[in-house]
Amino acid sequence: MNETTTASWRTLLTQAHDALRDAVAGVGDEAWDSPTPCEKWSVTQVLQHATGDQIAFAAAITGGAWPSEDPFSPSGRIEGDPRAHLAAGLDASARAWATVDDDAEQVPVPLPQGPMPAWLAAGACALDAAVHAWDIAVATGQPSPLTPEMALPLMEVATRIVEPLRAYGAYAPALETGDDAGEVAVLLAYLGRRPI
């Protein structure tokens, strides 16, 4: 049985959504143009990308509207309150996942791998939210929102979905970690991010 059991994937997704929401809530007015661990992207662009990805997961599940802007080419401009922008995306995602059965075997996702079991599909959505929460938090001087309890199941998801996505530029090459690295550092390094 995998770490992200059917009983826990909803909790993991909620934790990841909360991490992203909290990281964005902590961004100061002067920090939206700050650089992030996502090369060439500002805090605003990471927020646009992360929000667009949540909307894309919702659209894949429900057949609803896709993001109005390409999440992989964010403009760096958001009309209105960035926090409200994110809230709308997270709400759409949460509503969509609420329609998915706990043990569904074929959940549509906006990833090239195609439909996945619910625990893995939701884990992919959670991984996206959690890692971008970390990007935004680090860029704006906030504590890491990732915990070892989140990192362990997210790493299991990452090892199942990330390699094919590297070819599309979605993740940088994995980095080496020392033998004494904790769960969060191992996850971040695998996703091409240098743990702090």
VOTI-647111 format. One record per residue (C-alpha): residue number from 0; chain; x, y, z. Coordinates in steps of 0.05 Angstrom, whole numbers. Each point is the difference from the previous one (the first is absolute). Last residue first. Layout:
BEGIN
<node pos="NUM" unit="A" px="X" py="Y" pz="Z"/>
...
end
This chain:
BEGIN
<node pos="195" unit="A" px="350" py="525" pz="49"/>
<node pos="194" unit="A" px="-14" py="-59" pz="-46"/>
<node pos="193" unit="A" px="25" py="9" pz="-71"/>
<node pos="192" unit="A" px="-57" py="-14" pz="-47"/>
<node pos="191" unit="A" px="2" py="-50" pz="-58"/>
<node pos="190" unit="A" px="-63" py="-39" pz="20"/>
<node pos="189" unit="A" px="43" py="-56" pz="29"/>
<node pos="188" unit="A" px="37" py="53" pz="41"/>
<node pos="187" unit="A" px="-65" py="26" pz="29"/>
<node pos="186" unit="A" px="-24" py="-70" pz="18"/>
<node pos="185" unit="A" px="66" py="-20" pz="33"/>
<node pos="184" unit="A" px="3" py="66" pz="38"/>
<node pos="183" unit="A" px="-71" py="-10" pz="27"/>
<node pos="182" unit="A" px="12" py="-72" pz="20"/>
<node pos="181" unit="A" px="64" py="15" pz="38"/>
<node pos="180" unit="A" px="71" py="-1" pz="-28"/>
<node pos="179" unit="A" px="51" py="-40" pz="41"/>
<node pos="178" unit="A" px="25" py="-41" pz="-60"/>
<node pos="177" unit="A" px="16" py="65" pz="-36"/>
<node pos="176" unit="A" px="-42" py="25" pz="-58"/>
<node pos="175" unit="A" px="12" py="1" pz="-75"/>
<node pos="174" unit="A" px="-43" py="42" pz="-46"/>
<node pos="173" unit="A" px="-54" py="-24" pz="-47"/>
<node pos="172" unit="A" px="-4" py="33" pz="-68"/>
<node pos="171" unit="A" px="-49" py="58" pz="-5"/>
<node pos="170" unit="A" px="-75" py="-13" pz="-1"/>
<node pos="169" unit="A" px="-55" py="21" pz="-48"/>
<node pos="168" unit="A" px="49" py="7" pz="-56"/>
<node pos="167" unit="A" px="-39" py="-46" pz="-46"/>
<node pos="166" unit="A" px="53" py="-55" pz="4"/>
<node pos="165" unit="A" px="-2" py="7" pz="76"/>
<node pos="164" unit="A" px="-73" py="-22" pz="-2"/>
<node pos="163" unit="A" px="16" py="-72" pz="-17"/>
<node pos="162" unit="A" px="43" py="-5" pz="62"/>
<node pos="161" unit="A" px="-49" py="34" pz="47"/>
<node pos="160" unit="A" px="-59" py="-48" pz="5"/>
<node pos="159" unit="A" px="15" py="-62" pz="41"/>
<node pos="158" unit="A" px="60" py="25" pz="40"/>
<node pos="157" unit="A" px="-38" py="64" pz="15"/>
<node pos="156" unit="A" px="-60" py="-37" pz="29"/>
<node pos="155" unit="A" px="44" py="-38" pz="49"/>
<node pos="154" unit="A" px="36" py="65" pz="16"/>
<node pos="153" unit="A" px="-67" py="33" pz="14"/>
<node pos="152" unit="A" px="-16" py="-56" pz="49"/>
<node pos="151" unit="A" px="64" py="15" pz="40"/>
<node pos="150" unit="A" px="1" py="75" pz="-9"/>
<node pos="149" unit="A" px="-67" py="13" pz="34"/>
<node pos="148" unit="A" px="18" py="-32" pz="67"/>
<node pos="147" unit="A" px="71" py="28" pz="-7"/>
<node pos="146" unit="A" px="-31" py="69" pz="-2"/>
<node pos="145" unit="A" px="-1" py="50" pz="-58"/>
<node pos="144" unit="A" px="-23" py="71" pz="14"/>
<node pos="143" unit="A" px="72" py="24" pz="3"/>
<node pos="142" unit="A" px="6" py="63" pz="43"/>
<node pos="141" unit="A" px="-11" py="66" pz="-35"/>
<node pos="140" unit="A" px="53" py="45" pz="-31"/>
<node pos="139" unit="A" px="-38" py="18" pz="-63"/>
<node pos="138" unit="A" px="35" py="-44" pz="-51"/>
<node pos="137" unit="A" px="2" py="-59" pz="48"/>
<node pos="136" unit="A" px="-75" py="5" pz="13"/>
<node pos="135" unit="A" px="-17" py="7" pz="-74"/>
<node pos="134" unit="A" px="42" py="-61" pz="-21"/>
<node pos="133" unit="A" px="-25" py="-41" pz="60"/>
<node pos="132" unit="A" px="-72" py="14" pz="-19"/>
<node pos="131" unit="A" px="19" py="-19" pz="-70"/>
<node pos="130" unit="A" px="24" py="-67" pz="25"/>
<node pos="129" unit="A" px="-63" py="-12" pz="39"/>
<node pos="128" unit="A" px="-50" py="19" pz="-54"/>
<node pos="127" unit="A" px="33" py="-43" pz="-53"/>
<node pos="126" unit="A" px="9" py="-59" pz="46"/>
<node pos="125" unit="A" px="-73" py="5" pz="22"/>
<node pos="124" unit="A" px="-24" py="-5" pz="-72"/>
<node pos="123" unit="A" px="46" py="-59" pz="-12"/>
<node pos="122" unit="A" px="-23" py="-32" pz="65"/>
<node pos="121" unit="A" px="-73" py="9" pz="-22"/>
<node pos="120" unit="A" px="16" py="-39" pz="-63"/>
<node pos="119" unit="A" px="40" py="-52" pz="38"/>
<node pos="118" unit="A" px="-53" py="-13" pz="53"/>
<node pos="117" unit="A" px="-56" py="2" pz="-51"/>
<node pos="116" unit="A" px="31" py="-52" pz="-47"/>
<node pos="115" unit="A" px="27" py="32" pz="-63"/>
<node pos="114" unit="A" px="-26" py="25" pz="-67"/>
<node pos="113" unit="A" px="50" py="25" pz="-52"/>
<node pos="112" unit="A" px="76" py="0" pz="5"/>
<node pos="111" unit="A" px="3" py="66" pz="-38"/>
<node pos="110" unit="A" px="-27" py="38" pz="60"/>
<node pos="109" unit="A" px="-65" py="39" pz="5"/>
<node pos="108" unit="A" px="-32" py="-55" pz="41"/>
<node pos="107" unit="A" px="-60" py="-46" pz="-10"/>
<node pos="106" unit="A" px="-13" py="-48" pz="58"/>
<node pos="105" unit="A" px="0" py="-74" pz="-18"/>
<node pos="104" unit="A" px="3" py="-48" pz="60"/>
<node pos="103" unit="A" px="-49" py="36" pz="47"/>
<node pos="102" unit="A" px="13" py="-22" pz="72"/>
<node pos="101" unit="A" px="-22" py="63" pz="37"/>
<node pos="100" unit="A" px="-53" py="17" pz="-51"/>
<node pos="99" unit="A" px="12" py="67" pz="-35"/>
<node pos="98" unit="A" px="-54" py="54" pz="4"/>
<node pos="97" unit="A" px="34" py="35" pz="59"/>
<node pos="96" unit="A" px="62" py="5" pz="-43"/>
<node pos="95" unit="A" px="-36" py="48" pz="-47"/>
<node pos="94" unit="A" px="-25" py="45" pz="56"/>
<node pos="93" unit="A" px="70" py="3" pz="30"/>
<node pos="92" unit="A" px="31" py="19" pz="-67"/>
<node pos="91" unit="A" px="-51" py="54" pz="-14"/>
<node pos="90" unit="A" px="10" py="28" pz="70"/>
<node pos="89" unit="A" px="75" py="-1" pz="-8"/>
<node pos="88" unit="A" px="-4" py="38" pz="-66"/>
<node pos="87" unit="A" px="-48" py="53" pz="28"/>
<node pos="86" unit="A" px="42" py="8" pz="63"/>
<node pos="85" unit="A" px="62" py="11" pz="-43"/>
<node pos="84" unit="A" px="-30" py="60" pz="-36"/>
<node pos="83" unit="A" px="-29" py="25" pz="65"/>
<node pos="82" unit="A" px="71" py="0" pz="29"/>
<node pos="81" unit="A" px="27" py="36" pz="-62"/>
<node pos="80" unit="A" px="-51" py="57" pz="11"/>
<node pos="79" unit="A" px="-21" py="33" pz="-65"/>
<node pos="78" unit="A" px="25" py="-12" pz="-70"/>
<node pos="77" unit="A" px="62" py="-44" pz="3"/>
<node pos="76" unit="A" px="62" py="16" pz="-40"/>
<node pos="75" unit="A" px="64" py="-43" pz="-3"/>
<node pos="74" unit="A" px="-20" py="-26" pz="-69"/>
<node pos="73" unit="A" px="5" py="-74" pz="17"/>
<node pos="72" unit="A" px="26" py="-45" pz="-56"/>
<node pos="71" unit="A" px="-5" py="-70" pz="29"/>
<node pos="70" unit="A" px="-68" py="13" pz="31"/>
<node pos="69" unit="A" px="-27" py="21" pz="-68"/>
<node pos="68" unit="A" px="-53" py="52" pz="15"/>
<node pos="67" unit="A" px="-76" py="-7" pz="3"/>
<node pos="66" unit="A" px="8" py="-65" pz="39"/>
<node pos="65" unit="A" px="-47" py="-55" pz="-23"/>
<node pos="64" unit="A" px="-75" py="5" pz="7"/>
<node pos="63" unit="A" px="-40" py="-61" pz="22"/>
<node pos="62" unit="A" px="5" py="-73" pz="-21"/>
<node pos="61" unit="A" px="-5" py="-19" pz="73"/>
<node pos="60" unit="A" px="64" py="-39" pz="14"/>
<node pos="59" unit="A" px="45" py="30" pz="-53"/>
<node pos="58" unit="A" px="-27" py="69" pz="14"/>
<node pos="57" unit="A" px="14" py="-6" pz="75"/>
<node pos="56" unit="A" px="71" py="-23" pz="-13"/>
<node pos="55" unit="A" px="9" py="58" pz="-49"/>
<node pos="54" unit="A" px="-27" py="50" pz="51"/>
<node pos="53" unit="A" px="51" py="-25" pz="51"/>
<node pos="52" unit="A" px="55" py="7" pz="-53"/>
<node pos="51" unit="A" px="-22" py="70" pz="-17"/>
<node pos="50" unit="A" px="4" py="20" pz="73"/>
<node pos="49" unit="A" px="71" py="-28" pz="6"/>
<node pos="48" unit="A" px="22" py="35" pz="-64"/>
<node pos="47" unit="A" px="-31" py="67" pz="18"/>
<node pos="46" unit="A" px="31" py="-4" pz="70"/>
<node pos="45" unit="A" px="67" py="-18" pz="-29"/>
<node pos="44" unit="A" px="-6" py="60" pz="-47"/>
<node pos="43" unit="A" px="-18" py="47" pz="56"/>
<node pos="42" unit="A" px="59" py="-24" pz="42"/>
<node pos="41" unit="A" px="45" py="14" pz="-59"/>
<node pos="40" unit="A" px="22" py="-52" pz="-52"/>
<node pos="39" unit="A" px="67" py="-3" pz="-37"/>
<node pos="38" unit="A" px="22" py="-64" pz="36"/>
<node pos="37" unit="A" px="-52" py="-28" pz="48"/>
<node pos="36" unit="A" px="39" py="9" pz="65"/>
<node pos="35" unit="A" px="-33" py="68" pz="4"/>
<node pos="34" unit="A" px="16" py="71" pz="-20"/>
<node pos="33" unit="A" px="-39" py="57" pz="33"/>
<node pos="32" unit="A" px="-53" py="36" pz="-42"/>
<node pos="31" unit="A" px="-57" py="-13" pz="50"/>
<node pos="30" unit="A" px="44" py="20" pz="59"/>
<node pos="29" unit="A" px="-18" py="73" pz="12"/>
<node pos="28" unit="A" px="-72" py="-14" pz="22"/>
<node pos="27" unit="A" px="24" py="-53" pz="50"/>
<node pos="26" unit="A" px="-12" py="-74" pz="-14"/>
<node pos="25" unit="A" px="-26" py="-36" pz="62"/>
<node pos="24" unit="A" px="-69" py="-15" pz="-28"/>
<node pos="23" unit="A" px="34" py="-33" pz="-59"/>
<node pos="22" unit="A" px="37" py="-48" pz="45"/>
<node pos="21" unit="A" px="-63" py="-14" pz="40"/>
<node pos="20" unit="A" px="-42" py="-17" pz="-62"/>
<node pos="19" unit="A" px="55" py="-45" pz="-27"/>
<node pos="18" unit="A" px="8" py="-37" pz="66"/>
<node pos="17" unit="A" px="-76" py="-6" pz="7"/>
<node pos="16" unit="A" px="-6" py="-31" pz="-69"/>
<node pos="15" unit="A" px="56" py="-49" pz="17"/>
<node pos="14" unit="A" px="-33" py="-18" pz="66"/>
<node pos="13" unit="A" px="-67" py="-10" pz="-34"/>
<node pos="12" unit="A" px="32" py="-45" pz="-52"/>
<node pos="11" unit="A" px="35" py="-41" pz="53"/>
<node pos="10" unit="A" px="-65" py="-8" pz="39"/>
<node pos="9" unit="A" px="-38" py="-22" pz="-62"/>
<node pos="8" unit="A" px="54" py="-50" pz="-16"/>
<node pos="7" unit="A" px="-4" py="-32" pz="69"/>
<node pos="6" unit="A" px="-54" py="-53" pz="-3"/>
<node pos="5" unit="A" px="18" py="-21" pz="-71"/>
<node pos="4" unit="A" px="70" py="-13" pz="25"/>
<node pos="3" unit="A" px="58" py="46" pz="-15"/>
<node pos="2" unit="A" px="55" py="-42" pz="30"/>
<node pos="1" unit="A" px="-13" py="-55" pz="-51"/>
<node pos="0" unit="A" px="-25" py="-70" pz="15"/>
end
